[in-house]
Amino acid sequence: MTSSGLSRRELLQLSGISTLGALAGCASRLPGTDDGGGRAVTPRPTVTADPDTSVSLTSTSGTIRPASDASTTTSMYDGQYPGPELRVQEGDVLSVELANDLREETTIHWHGIPVANPVDGVPNVTQDPVAAGDTFTYKFRAEPAGTYFYHSHVGLQLDRGLLGPLIVEERDPHVEYDREYVVVLDDYLSREPRLPSDGGTGGGGMGGMMGDVRPPYEGLLINGQLPENPPTFDVTEGDRVRFRFVNAASATVFGVRIAGHELSVTHADGRPVEPVGADSFVLGAGERYDVVVEATNPGRWFVQANALDGNEPPARAVVEYESTGGSGTPQPPSSSSNRLQYGDLRALSSLDGVSGDPDRTFDLSLSRGRDQSYTWTIDGQERVIELFTHYSQFDYYYSGLLA
């Protein structure tokens, strides 16, 4: 809580929505300079060019079957879970018309893509939510290249299946590969999730080894399938296979391995890095990693994603060499001995427009609130608004520092 008593959302509603039109045509200043100066930052403009790619998405309700003996009614895009893969060339203008066939309002947020505020999909902050029965068209330039995903930003609709992968293809990839697969990880509930204020996200109550920090999920998914019904990724011996991993889960951190194969990590959160070898990596909620695998070990092998903070059976898929003919039991991965560390990652280049030394450095302590609650604090405060008044500019700049 700050002296103003406003939350970040409340502040953005006052200073962001009311001045959105004014900000579109003027520059702002980075926060935190004592003299009111600092670098001028121009808000990202709304794209007016004709689209290179146009698609339509419909948010609706339907039944999914993640395994032969499991089904639930949930929300989906175009009747699919995960939603349809959207794929576009780097730099192209993408137009997505969203039709809302749900009984409640919704939006789409383009996770990881820097877009203009009016198409960023945060309801009542950057855009009005799309009412039931209405449509809204999102249009933005798809850049930079990388692995991303889209999802609703309304309530717990992400938890109920309103998500899908978004791939922005490089015009000149820095790694060679023969085929690729998108791997969407998620956690699974067969019934409606609940907010923490209503008694927890799990719907069936908290407790056990997880306490009230993470709900006990009913399963973990790869591309919408439970481990008893794993999807299959076909490969040919000698192929270089690119796997694009997306963690679309709400509360699960995954440890990811591919049995029988070394991983070459080539991208982190969409950005290219110097390829680095590992046998496993940790994927937090919202993160994405791309890896390239040399298909030199014929057989059937599990892609496995374990919940690092849960005890559900691991999510699984199968890498299947064509020479096996689909026969044989898939082999599980051995224990990890070379897990990727953040310090192993080296970006190939900084983000465009980011260079030199920072104008100001912030030292922040992130921690959980008292009594292992759902509250998270920055420097002991539940609400910090001074730092985030110019959130989009700071976030973009901070990402550049990470590179």
C-alpha positions as CSV (number, residue, x, y, z in Angstrom):
1,M,0.0,0.0,0.0
2,T,1.3,3.4,-0.9
3,S,0.4,6.8,0.6
4,S,-2.1,7.2,-2.2
5,G,-3.9,4.0,-1.3
6,L,-4.3,3.0,-4.9
7,S,-3.6,-0.4,-6.4
8,R,-1.7,-0.6,-9.7
9,R,-4.9,-1.6,-11.5
10,E,-6.7,1.4,-10.0
11,L,-3.9,3.7,-10.9
12,L,-3.8,2.4,-14.5
13,Q,-7.5,2.8,-14.8
14,L,-7.2,6.4,-13.8
15,S,-3.9,7.4,-15.5
16,G,-4.0,4.9,-18.4
17,I,-7.5,4.6,-19.7
18,S,-8.4,8.3,-19.3
19,T,-5.3,9.5,-21.1
20,L,-5.0,6.7,-23.7
21,G,-5.9,9.0,-26.5
22,A,-3.5,11.7,-25.4
23,L,-0.7,9.3,-25.0
24,A,-1.1,7.9,-28.5
25,G,0.4,11.1,-30.0
26,C,3.0,12.2,-27.4
27,A,6.1,11.0,-25.7
28,S,6.4,10.3,-21.9
29,R,9.3,10.1,-19.6
30,L,10.8,7.1,-17.8
31,P,10.0,7.3,-14.1
32,G,12.4,7.9,-11.3
33,T,14.5,10.9,-12.4
34,D,14.8,13.5,-9.7
35,D,14.8,16.4,-12.2
36,G,11.8,15.2,-14.2
37,G,14.1,14.5,-17.1
38,G,15.2,11.2,-18.6
39,R,14.9,9.5,-21.9
40,A,11.8,10.2,-23.9
41,V,9.8,7.1,-24.6
42,T,7.2,7.1,-27.3
43,P,4.2,4.7,-26.6
44,R,3.9,1.9,-29.2
45,P,1.6,3.2,-31.9
46,T,-1.6,1.5,-33.0
47,V,-1.1,-0.3,-36.3
48,T,-3.1,1.1,-39.2
49,A,-1.6,-0.8,-42.1
50,D,-3.5,-3.5,-44.0
51,P,-3.1,-6.9,-42.5
52,D,-0.8,-9.5,-44.2
53,T,-2.6,-12.3,-42.3
54,S,-6.2,-12.3,-41.2
55,V,-7.8,-15.0,-39.0
56,S,-11.0,-15.3,-36.9
57,L,-11.3,-16.9,-33.5
58,T,-14.5,-17.7,-31.6
59,S,-14.5,-18.1,-27.8
60,T,-17.1,-20.7,-26.9
61,S,-17.9,-23.5,-24.6
62,G,-17.5,-27.2,-25.3
63,T,-16.3,-30.6,-24.1
64,I,-12.7,-31.7,-24.0
65,R,-11.5,-35.3,-23.6
66,P,-7.9,-35.3,-22.3
67,A,-8.1,-39.0,-21.9
68,S,-10.5,-41.8,-22.8
69,D,-12.0,-41.8,-19.3
70,A,-11.8,-38.1,-18.6
71,S,-13.9,-35.2,-20.0
72,T,-15.1,-31.8,-18.9
73,T,-17.0,-28.8,-20.2
74,T,-14.8,-25.8,-20.6
75,S,-14.1,-22.7,-22.7
76,M,-12.2,-23.0,-25.9
77,Y,-11.2,-21.1,-29.1
78,D,-12.8,-22.5,-32.2
79,G,-13.8,-25.7,-30.3
80,Q,-10.1,-26.6,-29.8
81,Y,-8.0,-27.0,-26.7
82,P,-5.4,-25.7,-26.9
83,G,-6.7,-23.2,-29.4
84,P,-5.6,-23.1,-33.0
85,E,-2.0,-22.5,-33.7
86,L,-1.5,-19.0,-35.2
87,R,1.6,-18.7,-37.3
88,V,2.8,-15.6,-39.0
89,Q,6.0,-14.2,-40.6
90,E,8.2,-11.8,-38.6
91,G,7.2,-8.2,-39.3
92,D,3.9,-9.0,-40.9
93,V,0.7,-7.4,-39.7
94,L,-1.7,-9.9,-38.1
95,S,-5.4,-9.2,-37.7
96,V,-7.5,-11.4,-35.4
97,E,-11.2,-11.0,-35.2
98,L,-12.5,-12.4,-31.9
99,A,-16.2,-13.4,-31.7
100,N,-17.4,-13.9,-28.2
101,D,-19.9,-16.7,-28.0
102,L,-19.5,-17.1,-24.2
103,R,-22.1,-16.0,-21.7
104,E,-19.6,-13.6,-20.2
105,E,-17.1,-11.0,-21.4
106,T,-13.6,-11.9,-22.6
107,T,-10.4,-10.5,-24.2
108,I,-7.2,-11.8,-25.8
109,H,-3.8,-11.0,-24.5
110,W,-0.8,-11.7,-26.7
111,H,1.7,-13.1,-24.2
112,G,5.2,-11.8,-24.8
113,I,4.5,-9.7,-27.9
114,P,5.0,-5.9,-27.4
115,V,1.8,-4.4,-28.8
116,A,-0.1,-1.1,-28.5
117,N,-2.2,-0.8,-25.3
118,P,-5.6,-0.8,-27.1
119,V,-4.9,-4.4,-28.4
120,D,-3.1,-5.8,-25.3
121,G,-6.2,-7.4,-23.9
122,V,-6.1,-6.4,-20.2
123,P,-9.8,-5.8,-19.4
124,N,-10.8,-2.4,-18.0
125,V,-7.1,-1.3,-18.1
126,T,-6.0,-1.2,-21.8
127,Q,-9.3,-2.1,-23.4
128,D,-13.0,-2.6,-22.6
129,P,-13.8,-6.3,-22.4
130,V,-15.6,-7.9,-25.3
131,A,-19.2,-8.4,-24.2
132,A,-21.1,-11.7,-24.8
133,G,-22.2,-11.8,-28.4
134,D,-19.9,-9.0,-29.5
135,T,-16.8,-9.0,-31.7
136,F,-13.5,-7.2,-31.5
137,T,-10.6,-7.0,-34.0
138,Y,-7.0,-7.1,-32.7
139,K,-4.4,-5.9,-35.2
140,F,-0.6,-5.6,-34.5
141,R,2.7,-6.1,-36.2
142,A,4.1,-9.6,-35.3
143,E,7.6,-8.9,-34.0
144,P,10.0,-9.9,-32.7
145,A,10.2,-13.5,-34.0
146,G,9.7,-16.2,-31.4
147,T,7.4,-18.6,-29.6
148,Y,4.5,-17.0,-27.8
149,F,0.9,-17.8,-26.9
150,Y,-2.4,-16.0,-26.6
151,H,-5.0,-16.3,-23.9
152,S,-7.9,-14.6,-22.2
153,H,-7.1,-12.1,-19.5
154,V,-10.5,-12.1,-17.9
155,G,-11.0,-13.8,-14.6
156,L,-9.9,-17.4,-14.6
157,Q,-10.7,-18.1,-18.3
158,L,-7.1,-18.9,-19.0
159,D,-7.4,-21.7,-16.4
160,R,-10.5,-23.0,-18.3
161,G,-8.8,-23.4,-21.7
162,L,-8.9,-20.0,-23.4
163,L,-5.3,-20.2,-24.7
164,G,-3.4,-21.2,-27.8
165,P,0.1,-21.0,-29.3
166,L,1.3,-18.0,-31.4
167,I,4.4,-18.6,-33.6
168,V,6.2,-15.7,-35.2
169,E,8.6,-17.2,-37.7
170,E,12.1,-15.9,-38.2
171,R,13.0,-14.7,-41.7
172,D,16.6,-15.9,-41.0
173,P,16.8,-18.5,-38.2
174,H,20.1,-18.8,-36.4
175,V,19.8,-22.6,-36.1
176,E,19.0,-25.3,-38.7
177,Y,16.2,-27.8,-38.2
178,D,14.2,-30.2,-40.4
179,R,10.9,-30.2,-38.6
180,E,9.3,-28.7,-35.5
181,Y,6.7,-29.3,-32.9
182,V,4.9,-26.9,-30.5
183,V,4.5,-28.4,-27.0
184,V,1.9,-26.6,-24.8
185,L,2.1,-27.6,-21.1
186,D,-0.8,-27.0,-18.8
187,D,-2.4,-28.1,-15.5
188,Y,-5.9,-29.7,-15.6
189,L,-9.0,-29.3,-13.6
190,S,-12.3,-31.1,-14.4
191,R,-14.4,-28.4,-12.8
192,E,-14.6,-24.6,-12.5
193,P,-11.6,-23.1,-10.7
194,R,-12.2,-20.7,-7.8
195,L,-10.4,-17.5,-6.9
196,P,-8.3,-17.6,-3.7
197,S,-10.9,-15.4,-2.0
198,D,-13.5,-18.0,-2.7
199,G,-11.5,-20.8,-1.2
200,G,-8.8,-21.7,-3.7
201,T,-8.2,-22.4,-7.3
202,G,-8.6,-26.1,-7.1
203,G,-12.3,-26.2,-6.7
204,G,-12.1,-29.2,-4.5
205,G,-10.3,-27.7,-1.5
206,M,-6.8,-27.0,-0.5
207,G,-4.5,-28.9,1.8
208,G,-2.0,-31.7,1.8
209,M,1.6,-31.1,0.9
210,M,0.8,-28.1,-1.2
211,G,-0.9,-26.2,1.6
212,D,-2.8,-23.2,0.2
213,V,0.0,-22.2,-2.2
214,R,-0.8,-24.4,-5.2
215,P,-4.0,-26.4,-5.7
216,P,-3.9,-30.1,-6.2
217,Y,-4.6,-30.5,-9.9
218,E,-6.2,-33.5,-11.4
219,G,-3.5,-33.9,-14.0
220,L,-0.8,-32.3,-16.1
221,L,-1.2,-32.0,-19.9
222,I,0.8,-31.8,-23.1
223,N,-1.2,-30.3,-26.0
224,G,-4.4,-31.0,-24.1
225,Q,-3.7,-34.6,-23.4
226,L,-3.2,-36.4,-20.0
227,P,-0.2,-38.8,-19.7
228,E,-2.4,-41.9,-20.2
229,N,-3.2,-40.6,-23.7
230,P,0.1,-38.9,-24.8
231,P,0.5,-37.1,-28.1
232,T,3.1,-38.5,-30.5
233,F,5.9,-36.6,-32.3
234,D,7.1,-38.5,-35.3
235,V,10.8,-38.1,-36.2
236,T,13.2,-39.7,-38.8
237,E,16.7,-40.7,-37.8
238,G,19.1,-38.0,-38.7
239,D,16.5,-35.2,-38.4
240,R,17.2,-32.0,-36.4
241,V,13.9,-31.4,-34.6
242,R,12.9,-28.1,-33.0
243,F,10.5,-28.3,-30.1
244,R,8.8,-25.0,-29.0
245,F,7.8,-25.4,-25.3
246,V,5.1,-23.1,-23.9
247,N,4.1,-23.2,-20.2
248,A,0.5,-22.1,-20.3
249,A,-0.2,-23.5,-16.8
250,S,-1.7,-21.3,-14.1
251,A,0.3,-22.4,-11.1
252,T,2.8,-25.2,-12.2
253,V,6.5,-24.9,-12.6
254,F,7.7,-27.8,-14.9
255,G,11.0,-29.6,-15.1
256,V,11.3,-30.7,-18.7
257,R,13.3,-33.6,-20.2
258,I,13.4,-35.7,-23.4
259,A,14.5,-39.2,-22.8
260,G,17.5,-40.5,-24.7
261,H,18.5,-37.1,-26.1
262,E,20.6,-34.1,-25.3
263,L,18.8,-30.7,-25.7
264,S,20.3,-27.7,-27.4
265,V,18.5,-24.7,-26.0
266,T,18.2,-22.1,-28.8
267,H,15.6,-19.6,-27.6
268,A,14.4,-18.2,-24.3
269,D,11.0,-16.5,-24.1
270,G,11.1,-16.1,-27.9
271,R,14.5,-14.5,-28.0
272,P,17.5,-16.3,-29.7
273,V,20.4,-17.3,-27.5
274,E,23.7,-18.9,-28.2
275,P,22.8,-22.7,-28.3
276,V,23.7,-24.3,-25.0
277,G,23.5,-28.0,-24.2
278,A,21.5,-29.4,-21.3
279,D,19.5,-32.5,-20.4
280,S,16.7,-30.7,-18.7
281,F,15.3,-27.2,-18.0
282,V,12.9,-25.5,-15.7
283,L,9.8,-23.8,-17.3
284,G,7.9,-21.3,-15.1
285,A,4.3,-20.2,-15.8
286,G,4.2,-18.1,-19.0
287,E,7.8,-19.0,-20.0
288,R,8.8,-20.4,-23.4
289,Y,11.9,-22.3,-24.4
290,D,12.9,-23.6,-27.8
291,V,15.2,-26.6,-28.1
292,V,16.8,-28.5,-31.0
293,V,17.3,-32.3,-30.7
294,E,19.4,-34.4,-32.9
295,A,17.4,-37.6,-33.8
296,T,20.2,-40.1,-33.5
297,N,18.9,-42.6,-31.0
298,P,16.1,-44.7,-32.6
299,G,13.3,-45.9,-30.4
300,R,10.3,-44.5,-28.6
301,W,11.1,-42.0,-25.9
302,F,9.0,-39.9,-23.5
303,V,9.0,-36.2,-23.5
304,Q,8.3,-35.6,-19.8
305,A,7.3,-32.5,-17.8
306,N,7.2,-33.0,-14.0
307,A,5.6,-30.5,-11.6
308,L,8.4,-29.2,-9.4
309,D,5.9,-28.1,-6.8
310,G,3.3,-30.8,-7.0
311,N,2.9,-34.6,-6.9
312,E,0.7,-35.2,-10.0
313,P,1.9,-37.8,-12.5
314,P,4.2,-36.0,-15.0
315,A,2.8,-34.7,-18.3
316,R,4.0,-36.9,-21.2
317,A,4.3,-37.1,-25.0
318,V,6.2,-39.7,-27.1
319,V,9.0,-39.1,-29.5
320,E,8.6,-41.9,-32.0
321,Y,11.1,-42.8,-34.7
322,E,9.5,-43.9,-37.9
323,S,11.7,-47.0,-37.9
324,T,10.0,-48.4,-34.8
325,G,6.6,-48.8,-36.6
326,G,4.9,-47.6,-33.4
327,S,5.9,-50.7,-31.5
328,G,7.8,-50.9,-28.2
329,T,7.3,-49.3,-24.8
330,P,8.4,-45.7,-24.6
331,Q,11.4,-45.2,-22.4
332,P,11.3,-42.6,-19.5
333,P,14.1,-40.1,-19.0
334,S,16.9,-40.8,-16.6
335,S,17.7,-38.4,-13.7
336,S,18.9,-35.0,-14.7
337,S,22.6,-34.3,-14.4
338,N,22.9,-31.1,-16.5
339,R,20.0,-28.8,-15.9
340,L,20.0,-25.5,-17.7
341,Q,20.7,-22.5,-15.5
342,Y,19.8,-18.9,-16.3
343,G,23.4,-18.0,-16.2
344,D,24.0,-20.4,-19.1
345,L,21.9,-18.2,-21.4
346,R,23.7,-15.7,-23.7
347,A,21.5,-13.5,-26.0
348,L,22.7,-13.1,-29.5
349,S,21.8,-9.4,-29.5
350,S,20.0,-6.8,-27.4
351,L,16.5,-5.7,-28.1
352,D,16.2,-3.0,-30.7
353,G,16.7,0.4,-29.2
354,V,18.2,-0.8,-26.0
355,S,21.9,-0.2,-25.5
356,G,24.3,1.4,-23.1
357,D,23.9,1.7,-19.3
358,P,20.5,2.0,-17.6
359,D,19.2,5.4,-16.5
360,R,18.3,4.0,-13.1
361,T,18.7,0.7,-11.4
362,F,16.0,-0.8,-9.0
363,D,16.9,-3.4,-6.4
364,L,13.7,-5.3,-5.5
365,S,13.0,-8.1,-3.1
366,L,10.2,-10.4,-4.1
367,S,8.5,-12.6,-1.4
368,R,5.3,-14.3,-0.5
369,G,3.0,-12.7,2.0
370,R,2.5,-13.9,5.6
371,D,1.1,-17.3,6.4
372,Q,1.9,-18.8,2.9
373,S,-1.0,-16.8,1.4
374,Y,-1.7,-16.0,-2.3
375,T,-0.3,-12.5,-1.7
376,W,3.0,-11.7,-3.2
377,T,5.0,-8.6,-2.2
378,I,7.7,-6.3,-3.6
379,D,10.0,-4.9,-0.9
380,G,7.3,-6.0,1.7
381,Q,4.5,-4.1,0.0
382,E,1.5,-5.7,-1.6
383,R,1.0,-2.7,-3.8
384,V,3.8,-0.7,-5.5
385,I,2.6,1.9,-8.0
386,E,5.4,4.3,-8.4
387,L,7.5,1.8,-10.3
388,F,4.8,0.7,-12.6
389,T,3.2,4.0,-13.6
390,H,5.0,3.6,-17.0
391,Y,4.8,-0.2,-16.9
392,S,5.0,-0.9,-20.6
393,Q,8.1,1.2,-21.1
394,F,9.8,-0.2,-17.9
395,D,8.9,-3.7,-18.8
396,Y,10.3,-3.4,-22.3
397,Y,13.5,-1.8,-21.0
398,Y,13.9,-4.4,-18.3
399,S,13.6,-7.1,-20.8
400,G,16.4,-5.5,-22.7
401,L,18.6,-5.5,-19.7
402,L,18.0,-9.3,-19.3
403,A,19.2,-9.7,-22.9
